[in-house]
Amino acid sequence: MSTARPERVAPLHGEGDPADAAPRRAFALGCIVLFVGCAAATVSAGVSISAMAALPMRGGWSLSMHWLAMCGGNAPTQMAAWLGMWTTMMVVMMLPAVAPNLWRYRCASVHAGATHPTALTVCVGVGYLLVWIAMGAVISVSGTALATGLLERPVLARAAPLAMGAVLMLAGALQCTAWKASQLTHCRQWPGNVDVSPTHPFRAWRAGLRLGRHCSASCAGLTAILLVGGVMDLRAMVVITAAITAERLSLHGDRVVRAIGVLALVAGLWRMTVAITEAG
């Protein structure tokens, strides 16, 4: 079990500088506008999906209809709709945690002599979001295939509650590993030693990709918990968003990580116990 503590990042150029107040306010306002707009779209999508009647499955659980809707119709259209929902949801869930990283990158680009630091920061954000979009595409394809398999094979449907409990336990165990601590430390300290180019957007984009890879890896367990709890369930989204933000920004982030891991282990054990009891 890891006991790594979050490390404070050294102030960068422009932080605490009165002359930097206007860019700081503009950055904060831009993040707020982006967050509110994506939150409104996410809530709208979540309400629409929750209005659909879930399909009762063998084993005493229900399959969300949005997975079933993706099993038919035009595949590119369905994929585009899914990625649209996923992307807005990821902006809402990840922006509170990643905004400090983006601001530090902007400060570093100013220190490096960039004439358009905001544009470089946007390139970082685009690279970061592309990693999450790629993950969303994988989840979309996997979810559709799994939904099809559950419909066609009742034995799999009966085993699903037990599998969900196992996923929760694995996610909880992952929270307590040194690998998780390493990924989270990288995210907290980023940009750190990243080579900040004042003139090359492509380097900024690649820096965003690297941050996205570490961030998505760090959030692997929490993402699995979200998928088990309901990928478009608004309550699950709020809880996971709070967890991601707390373990990233809290001064006692290591305790938060372990607490989340313990809760996931307990929830998974309880779910598996209920599934075995009901099956017997």
Order of alpha helices (4+ residues) and beta strands (2+ residues): alpha-beta-beta-alpha-alpha-alpha-alpha-alpha-alpha-alpha-alpha-alpha
